[in-house]
Amino acid sequence: MILEDVVGNLIDPSVIDIKIGARTWYPHASAEYIEKCFKKDKETVSQQLGFRISGLQVHNTTGWWKPAKKLVHGFGIEDVKLTLKKFVSSNPCSNMVEPDCLFASTVYGGILEHLLELKSWFENQTTFHFCSTSILMFHDKGSVGEVKLVDFAHVVDGQSVIDHNFLGGLCSLIKIVSEIINSPDYS
């Protein structure tokens, strides 16, 4: 196992942790663990979107926007979309109805490229299933965004079957990021 501080060389990194999958438990987990995960998946947007935001911090001109974990876990679908817009906004703390998404094309342009590469790989690989794995997206002051796949504690044998749970969540994330990039309001 190799641990890496992926944002260690960034000055003011904005980071968002996205838990992928409508189902976040692994097949051989205890009944108690499955019940706990099922409850969390049902109470969050995991089952609806195929992913949920687990945590984030976004840098802006006045400091950091870092909503409490409890608030983040209570996000509905529109909250998730708004947060993904704020992630690429010049002022995510603003109370404006619609974030400016000033950095959308630069940040999400790089991120989308990585996400599409991951999608291509997941469309073909049948060796592994990634349960409760996250995608970490980050950028530094509107720079080209980057993506890392993290949290591999529950990677299991794919038994020659495509991991539709992960792939579905990834496709849903790609769709929302693409909509933000292609919005006439932000391009």
KACORFEN-V424819 format. One record per residue. RES is the residue in one small letter. PHI is phi in whole degrees, 0 to 359 (999 if undefined). OMEGA is omega in whole degrees, 0 to 359 (NA if undefined). Layout:
RES PHI OMEGA
RES PHI OMEGA
This chain:
m 999 178
i 238 175
l 260 182
e 220 173
d 272 188
v 288 179
v 247 183
g 301 181
n 266 179
l 267 183
i 279 181
d 228 186
p 288 168
s 257 187
v 225 175
i 224 181
d 256 183
i 242 178
k 280 185
i 263 175
g 121 174
a 285 180
r 235 187
t 252 177
w 261 180
y 260 190
p 303 186
h 258 180
a 287 177
s 292 179
a 301 179
e 295 180
y 294 179
i 298 179
e 298 179
k 298 180
c 293 179
f 301 179
k 298 180
k 294 179
d 297 181
k 287 182
e 281 178
t 253 180
v 271 183
s 307 183
q 289 181
q 279 184
l 262 186
g 85 175
f 199 173
r 214 174
i 277 180
s 267 180
g 182 179
l 196 167
q 214 182
v 235 180
h 276 174
n 215 186
t 296 182
t 253 180
g 136 185
w 234 168
w 251 182
k 222 181
p 295 180
a 300 182
k 303 180
k 298 178
l 296 181
v 300 181
h 291 177
g 270 181
f 300 169
g 269 182
i 301 181
e 294 176
d 296 179
v 297 180
k 298 179
l 297 180
t 295 177
l 294 174
k 286 180
k 297 179
f 301 181
v 243 180
s 262 178
s 284 179
n 215 184
p 293 181
c 276 183
s 298 178
n 271 180
m 300 183
v 297 183
e 236 178
p 301 183
d 285 180
c 49 184
l 305 184
f 259 187
a 305 185
s 292 180
t 288 184
v 293 184
y 286 174
g 299 177
g 292 180
i 295 181
l 299 177
e 302 178
h 294 181
l 296 179
l 292 174
e 296 177
l 299 180
k 301 179
s 301 180
w 293 181
f 291 177
e 289 184
n 243 186
q 280 180
t 231 183
t 279 186
f 233 167
h 239 185
f 259 182
c 260 176
s 65 177
t 269 182
s 244 168
i 253 177
l 259 178
m 249 182
f 207 175
h 207 180
d 238 177
k 53 176
g 82 178
s 289 178
v 304 183
g 285 179
e 234 183
v 225 172
k 227 173
l 272 184
v 226 178
d 70 182
f 257 184
a 297 185
h 236 173
v 276 184
v 235 179
d 299 181
g 281 177
q 51 177
s 63 179
v 237 177
i 295 180
d 278 183
h 292 178
n 297 180
f 289 183
l 300 179
g 297 178
g 295 179
l 297 179
c 297 178
s 296 177
l 297 179
i 301 181
k 299 182
i 292 178
v 298 179
s 297 178
e 298 179
i 293 181
i 299 186
n 271 179
s 294 179
p 298 179
d 288 187
y 243 183
s 266 NA
